[in-house]
Amino acid sequence: MTHFLVVTAMGTDRPGLVSRLARLASDCDCDIVDSRMAIFGNEFTLIMMISGVWSAITKIESLLPNLSVELELMTIMKRTSKHTPKNYISRIEVTFNGQDQRGTMQKITEFLAAQSLDLAAVRSHADGNETSLTQSVFLAINIPEDIDLQKLEHNIHSLAANLSLQCSIKRMQGIAAP
């Protein structure tokens, strides 16, 4: 039976960190089934989902703390199960762009949560200098069957206008625009 472990690692960025963590997974007879890496400021951040038999997952759980100390990384591990995606009729990708404003992400995600919409992905980025920061927010939103897609798109555009942001929406998975 396959077991799953989510590992999060964070520390000062330097060459070779991903390689050492990938080698540990391989040395423990585990597979990396999903991973994301990003650099925030000078900090390296990695999240990966590892799979393997029970003894392999247990081995990596016992060896990762020592490797973390050696690499000066903060790590967190949590056993999980394989993700079973819900059946959604479509997905939309929404991009907001404009002047950076405190609270934008909170307002956007609060709007989505109020409608019980499922986020598949979120990326945000601010760029520029202290006097002129621009922000970009990307969301992939899973759309359940009971949602009126045209009304949702209208409401997203209204939210963007209220936040003084530009907004683009792209329908995915073969759903054509009316």
N, CA, C and O of each residue as an XYZ file, in Angstrom:
712
protein
N       0.833     -1.179      0.000
C       0.000      0.000      0.000
C       0.884      1.251      0.000
O       1.880      1.317      0.719
N       0.509      2.231     -0.808
C       1.277      3.457     -0.923
C       0.850      4.447      0.157
O      -0.339      4.646      0.405
N       1.839      5.058      0.789
C       1.615      6.083      1.795
C       2.159      7.405      1.244
O       3.002      7.410      0.347
N       1.669      8.522      1.787
C       2.057      9.835      1.287
C       2.501     10.728      2.442
O       1.972     10.650      3.551
N       3.491     11.582      2.153
C       4.038     12.512      3.128
C       4.233     13.858      2.443
O       4.826     13.934      1.368
N       3.734     14.914      3.067
C       3.993     16.263      2.571
C       5.139     16.836      3.394
O       5.120     16.797      4.624
N       6.139     17.370      2.693
C       7.315     17.966      3.336
C       7.410     19.419      2.898
O       7.350     19.730      1.708
N       7.558     20.299      3.872
C       7.805     21.711      3.599
C       9.173     22.048      4.173
O       9.477     21.716      5.318
N      10.001     22.714      3.361
C      11.340     23.104      3.804
C      11.557     24.574      3.476
O      11.146     25.054      2.419
N      12.217     25.294      4.408
C      12.481     26.711      4.198
C      13.804     27.081      4.852
O      14.117     26.629      5.953
N      14.576     27.916      4.152
C      15.837     28.389      4.696
C      16.505     29.329      3.724
O      15.967     29.612      2.654
N      17.674     29.814      4.090
C      18.419     30.722      3.226
C      18.754     30.024      1.915
O      19.256     28.900      1.907
N      18.469     30.704      0.808
C      18.681     30.120     -0.517
C      20.165     29.940     -0.825
O      20.986     30.823     -0.576
N      20.478     28.775     -1.373
C      21.828     28.498     -1.868
C      21.759     27.291     -2.793
O      20.820     26.500     -2.697
N      22.723     27.133     -3.677
C      22.691     26.022     -4.636
C      22.720     24.662     -3.946
O      23.370     24.491     -2.915
N      22.011     23.702     -4.525
C      22.089     22.317     -4.087
C      21.015     21.858     -3.125
O      20.946     20.667     -2.823
N      20.171     22.756     -2.628
C      19.166     22.354     -1.640
C      18.151     21.368     -2.216
O      17.856     20.348     -1.594
N      17.622     21.665     -3.387
C      16.645     20.760     -4.002
C      17.289     19.410     -4.272
O      16.672     18.367     -4.056
N      18.515     19.430     -4.739
C      19.232     18.186     -5.029
C      19.375     17.312     -3.786
O      19.152     16.103     -3.847
N      19.743     17.917     -2.665
C      19.919     17.138     -1.421
C      18.603     16.550     -0.930
O      18.567     15.409     -0.469
N      17.518     17.323     -1.026
C      16.217     16.822     -0.593
C      15.697     15.736     -1.541
O      15.099     14.755     -1.099
N      15.926     15.917     -2.833
C      15.520     14.893     -3.810
C      16.330     13.617     -3.612
O      15.798     12.515     -3.747
N      17.621     13.762     -3.289
C      18.457     12.582     -3.038
C      17.963     11.826     -1.814
O      17.936     10.595     -1.819
N      17.572     12.541     -0.768
C      17.043     11.883      0.418
C      15.818     11.053      0.062
O      15.704      9.903      0.486
N      14.904     11.624     -0.709
C      13.704     10.879     -1.119
C      14.103      9.627     -1.889
O      13.577      8.544     -1.633
N      15.007      9.768     -2.808
C      15.460      8.629     -3.613
C      16.168      7.580     -2.763
O      15.916      6.384     -2.912
N      17.051      8.023     -1.872
C      17.778      7.098     -0.996
C      16.838      6.319     -0.071
O      17.161      5.215      0.367
N      15.681      6.901      0.220
C      14.699      6.237      1.087
C      13.684      5.418      0.283
O      12.697      4.934      0.836
N      13.931      5.265     -1.021
C      13.023      4.537     -1.921
C      11.648      5.176     -1.993
O      10.634      4.481     -2.049
N      11.616      6.502     -1.991
C      10.367      7.244     -2.126
C      10.356      7.964     -3.475
O      11.402      8.208     -4.076
N       9.165      8.294     -3.929
C       8.983      9.062     -5.160
C       8.448     10.442     -4.808
O       7.627     10.585     -3.903
N       8.912     11.446     -5.522
C       8.358     12.793     -5.384
C       7.241     12.886     -6.413
O       7.502     12.915     -7.615
N       5.990     12.934     -5.943
C       4.852     12.922     -6.860
C       4.362     14.324     -7.204
O       3.631     14.498     -8.179
N       4.751     15.323     -6.423
C       4.386     16.704     -6.711
C       5.336     17.594     -5.930
O       5.733     17.252     -4.816
N       5.703     18.728     -6.499
C       6.573     19.652     -5.763
C       6.434     21.062     -6.309
O       6.096     21.263     -7.476
N       6.698     22.023     -5.457
C       6.724     23.438     -5.809
C       7.897     24.059     -5.054
O       8.101     23.795     -3.869
N       8.660     24.889     -5.761
C       9.772     25.588     -5.149
C       9.652     27.058     -5.491
O       9.269     27.409     -6.607
N       9.975     27.918     -4.545
C       9.946     29.352     -4.790
C      11.001     30.032     -3.924
O      11.431     29.506     -2.897
N      11.400     31.210     -4.370
C      12.321     32.044     -3.606
C      11.546     33.286     -3.176
O      10.986     33.995     -4.013
N      11.514     33.549     -1.866
C      10.878     34.730     -1.311
C      11.960     35.523     -0.607
O      12.496     35.082      0.410
N      12.289     36.704     -1.147
C      13.416     37.459     -0.614
C      14.664     36.620     -0.813
O      14.987     36.251     -1.942
N      15.372     36.313      0.270
C      16.545     35.431      0.200
C      16.232     34.025      0.688
O      17.139     33.213      0.876
N      14.957     33.736      0.893
C      14.556     32.451      1.462
C      14.097     31.472      0.393
O      13.280     31.805     -0.466
N      14.625     30.283      0.458
C      14.247     29.145     -0.365
C      13.049     28.479      0.298
O      13.036     28.302      1.516
N      12.050     28.111     -0.483
C      10.885     27.413      0.042
C      10.542     26.263     -0.892
O      10.459     26.447     -2.106
N      10.344     25.081     -0.331
C       9.990     23.904     -1.125
C       8.865     23.158     -0.427
O       8.900     22.939      0.784
N       7.878     22.777     -1.203
C       6.829     21.882     -0.719
C       6.823     20.706     -1.675
O       6.793     20.884     -2.893
N       6.852     19.514     -1.125
C       6.791     18.334     -1.990
C       5.960     17.247     -1.335
O       5.923     17.106     -0.112
N       5.297     16.482     -2.192
C       4.534     15.335     -1.726
C       5.310     14.101     -2.160
O       5.645     13.928     -3.332
N       5.581     13.259     -1.190
C       6.396     12.066     -1.401
C       5.514     10.841     -1.204
O       4.641     10.825     -0.337
N       5.750      9.819     -2.015
C       5.007      8.572     -1.839
C       5.986      7.423     -1.674
O       7.127      7.477     -2.133
N       5.505      6.380     -1.003
C       6.315      5.185     -0.811
C       5.594      4.207      0.098
O       4.522      4.500      0.628
N       6.190      3.060      0.267
C       5.622      2.087      1.200
C       5.823      2.622      2.620
O       6.605      3.548      2.838
N       5.111      2.030      3.580
C       5.143      2.520      4.950
C       6.567      2.645      5.481
O       6.913      3.660      6.085
N       7.391      1.634      5.265
C       8.758      1.660      5.806
C       9.607      2.760      5.153
O      10.467      3.344      5.812
N       9.376      3.045      3.884
C      10.128      4.099      3.200
C       9.744      5.478      3.740
O      10.606      6.328      3.961
N       8.451      5.688      3.950
C       7.991      6.967      4.497
C       8.508      7.148      5.923
O       8.926      8.242      6.301
N       8.478      6.090      6.701
C       9.001      6.139      8.067
C      10.492      6.464      8.056
O      10.972      7.218      8.903
N      11.220      5.898      7.100
C      12.665      6.159      7.000
C      12.934      7.633      6.709
O      13.797      8.245      7.338
N      12.200      8.197      5.765
C      12.435      9.609      5.453
C      12.040     10.504      6.631
O      12.681     11.524      6.883
N      10.976     10.114      7.355
C      10.579     10.877      8.552
C      11.687     10.866      9.608
O      11.858     11.842     10.340
N      12.430      9.777      9.687
C      13.492      9.694     10.693
C      14.786     10.382     10.246
O      15.556     10.848     11.087
N      15.035     10.451      8.932
C      16.284     11.032      8.434
C      16.194     12.526      8.130
O      17.203     13.228      8.192
N      15.007     13.016      7.803
C      14.876     14.422      7.415
C      15.290     15.402      8.519
O      15.919     16.411      8.198
N      14.979     15.169      9.784
C      15.407     16.146     10.804
C      16.918     16.383     10.830
O      17.353     17.527     10.964
N      17.721     15.332     10.706
C      19.184     15.515     10.705
C      19.660     16.265      9.470
O      20.539     17.123      9.559
N      19.068     15.937      8.298
C      19.435     16.658      7.079
C      19.028     18.126      7.192
O      19.739     19.007      6.708
N      17.908     18.385      7.815
C      17.445     19.766      8.002
C      18.443     20.571      8.824
O      18.739     21.722      8.502
N      18.954     19.967      9.874
C      19.960     20.639     10.706
C      21.215     20.893      9.882
O      21.770     21.991      9.909
N      21.660     19.880      9.153
C      22.866     20.015      8.325
C      22.715     21.127      7.290
O      23.654     21.888      7.057
N      21.532     21.225      6.665
C      21.306     22.219      5.618
C      20.766     23.546      6.155
O      20.509     24.470      5.384
N      20.595     23.639      7.478
C      20.060     24.827      8.130
C      18.691     25.204      7.560
O      18.434     26.358      7.216
N      17.817     24.186      7.472
C      16.462     24.367      6.975
C      15.456     24.134      8.091
O      15.680     23.315      8.982
N      14.365     24.849      8.036
C      13.230     24.565      8.899
C      12.322     23.644      8.075
O      11.963     23.976      6.945
N      11.955     22.497      8.633
C      11.109     21.571      7.891
C       9.898     21.159      8.715
O       9.932     21.127      9.945
N       8.841     20.848      8.005
C       7.614     20.329      8.594
C       7.199     19.138      7.741
O       7.282     19.193      6.514
N       6.754     18.067      8.381
C       6.267     16.872      7.674
C       4.876     16.538      8.168
O       4.547     16.722      9.340
N       4.068     16.045      7.247
C       2.728     15.597      7.635
C       2.299     14.473      6.697
O       2.350     14.609      5.475
N       1.877     13.365      7.291
C       1.336     12.273      6.484
C      -0.016     12.707      5.932
O      -0.758     13.455      6.569
N      -0.312     12.224      4.745
C      -1.563     12.584      4.089
C      -2.032     11.412      3.241
O      -1.454     10.326      3.294
N      -3.061     11.632      2.477
C      -3.544     10.613      1.554
C      -3.546     11.202      0.156
O      -3.403     12.412     -0.018
N      -3.706     10.352     -0.829
C      -3.727     10.814     -2.215
C      -4.940     11.720     -2.406
O      -6.034     11.432     -1.922
N      -4.722     12.810     -3.115
C      -5.794     13.775     -3.363
C      -6.803     13.195     -4.349
O      -6.439     12.692     -5.412
N      -8.056     13.274     -3.978
C      -9.132     12.863     -4.873
C      -9.877     14.127     -5.267
O     -10.642     14.674     -4.474
N      -9.652     14.595     -6.503
C     -10.293     15.847     -6.892
C     -11.810     15.706     -7.000
O     -12.336     14.667     -7.398
N     -12.492     16.791     -6.631
C     -13.938     16.826     -6.776
C     -14.267     16.999     -8.255
O     -13.425     17.435     -9.040
N     -15.463     16.664     -8.617
C     -15.891     16.769     -9.998
C     -16.438     18.175    -10.256
O     -17.564     18.489     -9.870
N     -15.643     19.009    -10.903
C     -16.064     20.355    -11.252
C     -16.356     20.405    -12.739
O     -15.727     19.695    -13.524
N     -17.316     21.248    -13.133
C     -17.679     21.323    -14.542
C     -16.667     22.118    -15.351
O     -16.526     21.906    -16.555
N     -15.961     23.036    -14.691
C     -14.972     23.836    -15.404
C     -14.062     24.528    -14.405
O     -14.183     24.368    -13.191
N     -13.153     25.297    -14.965
C     -12.225     26.099    -14.172
C     -12.051     27.417    -14.896
O     -12.036     27.468    -16.126
N     -11.918     28.486    -14.123
C     -11.565     29.763    -14.723
C     -10.246     30.223    -14.135
O      -9.914     29.925    -12.988
N      -9.504     30.954    -14.947
C      -8.262     31.570    -14.491
C      -8.490     33.065    -14.489
O      -8.841     33.654    -15.512
N      -8.288     33.672    -13.340
C      -8.547     35.097    -13.166
C      -7.234     35.796    -12.818
O      -6.486     35.341    -11.953
N      -6.969     36.903    -13.502
C      -5.784     37.700    -13.218
C      -6.221     39.126    -12.908
O      -6.941     39.751    -13.686
N      -5.777     39.629    -11.765
C      -6.007     41.016    -11.359
C      -4.669     41.743    -11.441
O      -3.649     41.200    -11.016
N      -4.657     42.948    -11.973
C      -3.442     43.766    -12.062
C      -3.775     45.206    -11.708
O      -4.861     45.695    -12.022
N      -2.832     45.890    -11.049
C      -3.023     47.306    -10.755
C      -2.075     47.782     -9.679
O      -1.116     47.098     -9.323
N      -2.359     48.975     -9.163
C      -1.553     49.542     -8.085
C      -1.663     48.658     -6.853
O      -2.744     48.183     -6.505
N      -0.531     48.446     -6.201
C      -0.513     47.634     -4.992
C      -1.291     48.338     -3.889
O      -1.091     49.522     -3.619
N      -2.192     47.572     -3.252
C      -3.010     48.109     -2.162
C      -3.062     47.082     -1.038
O      -3.256     45.893     -1.292
N      -2.895     47.523      0.183
C      -3.009     46.625      1.327
C      -4.437     46.092      1.394
O      -5.398     46.848      1.253
N      -4.567     44.776      1.610
C      -5.876     44.163      1.780
C      -6.487     43.590      0.512
O      -7.563     42.994      0.564
N      -5.826     43.758     -0.620
C      -6.389     43.256     -1.878
C      -6.619     41.751     -1.825
O      -7.712     41.284     -2.144
N      -5.612     40.992     -1.429
C      -5.749     39.533     -1.388
C      -6.846     39.128     -0.411
O      -7.614     38.207     -0.690
N      -6.926     39.793      0.708
C      -7.970     39.485      1.691
C      -9.347     39.709      1.094
O     -10.235     38.877      1.283
N      -9.553     40.812      0.377
C     -10.862     41.114     -0.210
C     -11.220     40.124     -1.311
O     -12.371     39.699     -1.414
N     -10.249     39.757     -2.126
C     -10.510     38.811     -3.220
C     -10.842     37.431     -2.658
O     -11.824     36.812     -3.069
N     -10.038     36.955     -1.732
C     -10.279     35.611     -1.193
C     -11.536     35.560     -0.325
O     -12.200     34.525     -0.265
N     -11.867     36.649      0.340
C     -13.110     36.719      1.111
C     -14.316     36.627      0.171
O     -15.296     35.949      0.481
N     -14.246     37.303     -0.968
C     -15.302     37.236     -1.991
C     -15.497     35.790     -2.460
O     -16.629     35.318     -2.572
N     -14.400     35.096     -2.730
C     -14.485     33.712     -3.212
C     -14.994     32.767     -2.126
O     -15.796     31.876     -2.404
N     -14.534     32.958     -0.900
C     -14.968     32.103      0.208
C     -16.460     32.273      0.474
O     -17.147     31.302      0.791
N     -16.967     33.504      0.348
C     -18.395     33.758      0.578
C     -19.267     32.994     -0.407
O     -20.435     32.715     -0.135
N     -18.682     32.657     -1.563
C     -19.418     31.906     -2.577
C     -19.055     30.422     -2.571
O     -19.477     29.670     -3.450
N     -18.270     30.008     -1.577
C     -17.825     28.610     -1.426
C     -17.116     28.089     -2.671
O     -17.302     26.936     -3.060
N     -16.307     28.938     -3.292
C     -15.557     28.523     -4.475
C     -14.217     27.925     -4.064
O     -13.595     28.368     -3.098
N     -13.784     26.922     -4.803
C     -12.569     26.182     -4.510
C     -11.404     26.740     -5.314
O     -11.449     26.769     -6.544
N     -10.366     27.180     -4.621
C      -9.161     27.667     -5.299
C      -8.250     26.491     -5.638
O      -7.913     25.688     -4.769
N      -7.858     26.397     -6.892
C      -6.931     25.363     -7.323
C      -5.496     25.879     -7.288
O      -4.562     25.099     -7.103
N      -5.316     27.192     -7.464
C      -3.979     27.783     -7.435
C      -4.099     29.271     -7.144
O      -5.077     29.918     -7.519
N      -3.081     29.802     -6.466
C      -3.004     31.232     -6.160
C      -1.553     31.667     -6.301
O      -0.648     31.021     -5.774
N      -1.341     32.763     -7.013
C      -0.022     33.386     -7.088
C      -0.221     34.887     -6.993
O      -1.119     35.438     -7.630
N       0.605     35.548     -6.209
C       0.544     37.009     -6.158
C       1.965     37.546     -6.140
O       2.896     36.902     -5.658
N       2.096     38.751     -6.684
C       3.422     39.347     -6.776
C       3.276     40.866     -6.807
O       2.419     41.402     -7.508
N       4.113     41.545     -6.047
C       4.192     43.002     -6.094
C       5.548     43.368     -6.665
O       6.556     42.736     -6.350
N       5.569     44.394     -7.511
C       6.807     44.772     -8.179
C       6.886     46.293     -8.269
O       5.862     46.976     -8.312
N       8.091     46.806     -8.297
C       8.296     48.244     -8.428
C       9.122     48.770     -7.283
O       9.869     48.028     -6.645
N       8.984     50.069     -7.023
C       9.715     50.668     -5.902
C       8.723     51.127     -4.841
O       7.513     50.975     -5.007
N       9.237     51.686     -3.758
C       8.390     52.045     -2.614
C       7.285     53.036     -2.961
O       6.226     53.016     -2.333
N       7.507     53.894     -3.940
C       6.500     54.900     -4.275
C       5.534     54.432     -5.357
O       4.474     55.033     -5.533
N       5.878     53.377     -6.080
C       5.017     52.929     -7.176
C       5.071     51.407     -7.321
O       5.749     50.871     -8.198
N       4.342     50.732     -6.443
C       4.278     49.275     -6.510
C       3.063     48.844     -7.311
O       1.968     49.378     -7.133
N       3.262     47.879     -8.192
C       2.135     47.273     -8.892
C       1.978     45.854     -8.377
O       2.940     45.242     -7.913
N       0.767     45.338     -8.461
C       0.514     43.988     -7.986
C      -0.158     43.189     -9.080
O      -0.866     43.720     -9.936
N       0.091     41.897     -9.020
C      -0.546     40.956     -9.919
C      -1.008     39.779     -9.071
O      -0.235     39.221     -8.293
N      -2.275     39.407     -9.230
C      -2.836     38.276     -8.498
C      -3.429     37.325     -9.527
O      -4.264     37.721    -10.340
N      -2.994     36.063     -9.489
C      -3.524     35.033    -10.385
C      -4.256     33.998     -9.539
O      -3.750     33.554     -8.508
N      -5.453     33.619     -9.983
C      -6.246     32.602     -9.300
C      -6.767     31.602    -10.316
O      -7.253     31.985    -11.380
N      -6.666     30.332     -9.992
C      -7.363     29.290    -10.749
C      -8.505     28.842     -9.848
O      -8.280     28.401     -8.722
N      -9.725     28.958    -10.347
C     -10.911     28.701     -9.531
C     -11.704     27.551    -10.141
O     -12.084     27.605    -11.311
N     -11.952     26.514     -9.348
C     -12.778     25.397     -9.791
C     -14.246     25.795     -9.691
O     -14.674     26.368     -8.689
N     -15.008     25.491    -10.729
C     -16.406     25.912    -10.803
C     -17.329     24.702    -10.647
O     -17.335     23.810    -11.496
N     -18.110     24.673     -9.560
C     -19.079     23.585     -9.395
C     -20.285     23.777    -10.321
O     -20.501     24.855    -10.876
N     -21.049     22.719    -10.467
C     -22.174     22.699    -11.400
C     -23.252     23.736    -11.083
O     -23.902     24.243    -11.997
N     -23.449     24.055     -9.816
C     -24.558     24.933     -9.443
C     -24.236     26.428     -9.544
O     -25.051     27.254     -9.134
N     -23.079     26.787    -10.074
C     -22.682     28.193    -10.189
C     -23.066     28.729    -11.566
O     -22.798     28.093    -12.585
N     -23.689     29.895    -11.586
C     -23.989     30.600    -12.833
C     -22.697     31.310    -13.250
O     -22.329     32.338    -12.682
N     -22.023     30.748    -14.244
C     -20.699     31.229    -14.638
C     -20.731     32.677    -15.128
O     -19.841     33.457    -14.788
N     -21.733     33.047    -15.916
C     -21.828     34.433    -16.394
C     -21.982     35.411    -15.231
O     -21.344     36.463    -15.213
N     -22.818     35.067    -14.274
C     -23.027     35.925    -13.111
C     -21.746     36.031    -12.286
O     -21.391     37.113    -11.819
N     -21.052     34.898    -12.108
C     -19.791     34.909    -11.362
C     -18.776     35.817    -12.051
O     -18.128     36.634    -11.397
N     -18.638     35.677    -13.365
C     -17.683     36.515    -14.098
C     -18.043     37.996    -13.955
O     -17.158     38.832    -13.768
N     -19.325     38.323    -14.041
C     -19.775     39.707    -13.861
C     -19.393     40.206    -12.462
O     -18.886     41.317    -12.307
N     -19.645     39.366    -11.442
C     -19.329     39.757    -10.067
C     -17.824     39.922     -9.849
O     -17.402     40.799     -9.096
N     -17.014     39.087    -10.502
C     -15.545     39.226    -10.399
C     -15.098     40.540    -11.029
O     -14.263     41.247    -10.465
N     -15.647     40.872    -12.191
C     -15.305     42.151    -12.830
C     -15.741     43.334    -11.961
O     -15.038     44.342    -11.892
N     -16.888     43.218    -11.303
C     -17.354     44.281    -10.395
C     -16.408     44.418     -9.200
O     -16.084     45.530     -8.782
N     -15.972     43.294     -8.660
C     -15.003     43.319     -7.553
C     -13.731     44.025     -7.992
O     -13.207     44.873     -7.269
N     -13.232     43.678     -9.177
C     -12.013     44.310     -9.696
C     -12.207     45.822     -9.826
O     -11.329     46.598     -9.446
N     -13.343     46.235    -10.356
C     -13.614     47.670    -10.513
C     -13.639     48.369     -9.148
O     -13.096     49.463     -8.996
N     -14.270     47.734     -8.162
C     -14.322     48.310     -6.811
C     -12.940     48.435     -6.186
O     -12.702     49.316     -5.360
N     -12.023     47.544     -6.587
C     -10.653     47.576     -6.060
C      -9.710     48.377     -6.956
O      -8.507     48.437     -6.699
N     -10.255     48.992     -8.005
C      -9.460     49.758     -8.993
C      -8.383     48.902     -9.636
O      -7.245     49.338     -9.811
N      -8.755     47.678     -9.986
C      -7.835     46.747    -10.630
C      -8.341     46.366    -12.011
O      -9.547     46.362    -12.259
N      -7.425     46.047    -12.900
C      -7.770     45.453    -14.185
C      -7.987     43.969    -13.938
O      -7.372     43.392    -13.041
N      -8.857     43.347    -14.726
C      -9.176     41.946    -14.501
C      -9.358     41.243    -15.843
O      -9.992     41.774    -16.755
N      -8.797     40.050    -15.947
C      -9.061     39.207    -17.123
C      -9.471     37.825    -16.628
O      -8.961     37.331    -15.623
N     -10.391     37.219    -17.345
C     -10.898     35.893    -16.993
C     -10.788     34.999    -18.212
O     -11.197     35.368    -19.313
N     -10.232     33.824    -17.998
C     -10.080     32.843    -19.072
C     -10.791     31.565    -18.651
O     -10.513     31.016    -17.585
N     -11.701     31.096    -19.481
C     -12.401     29.839    -19.204
C     -11.539     28.677    -19.670
O     -10.943     28.719    -20.746
N     -11.482     27.645    -18.847
C     -10.660     26.467    -19.143
C     -11.546     25.251    -19.378
O     -12.761     25.316    -19.191
N     -10.940     24.150    -19.786
C     -11.590     22.844    -19.948
C     -12.744     22.878    -20.936
O     -13.805     22.307    -20.681
N     -12.537     23.542    -22.056
C     -13.495     23.469    -23.145
C     -14.797     24.204    -22.943
O     -15.724     24.008    -23.728
N     -14.914     25.049    -21.918
C     -16.133     25.811    -21.713
C     -16.029     27.063    -22.558
O     -15.134     27.883    -22.353
N     -16.933     27.211    -23.501
C     -16.881     28.344    -24.430
C     -17.596     29.541    -23.832
O     -18.555     29.399    -23.073
N     -17.117     30.708    -24.186
C     -17.777     31.952    -23.734
C     -19.085     32.106    -24.503
O     -19.161     31.707    -25.665
N     -20.123     32.682    -23.874
C     -21.410     32.845    -24.544
C     -21.340     33.892    -25.643
O     -22.341     34.154    -26.310
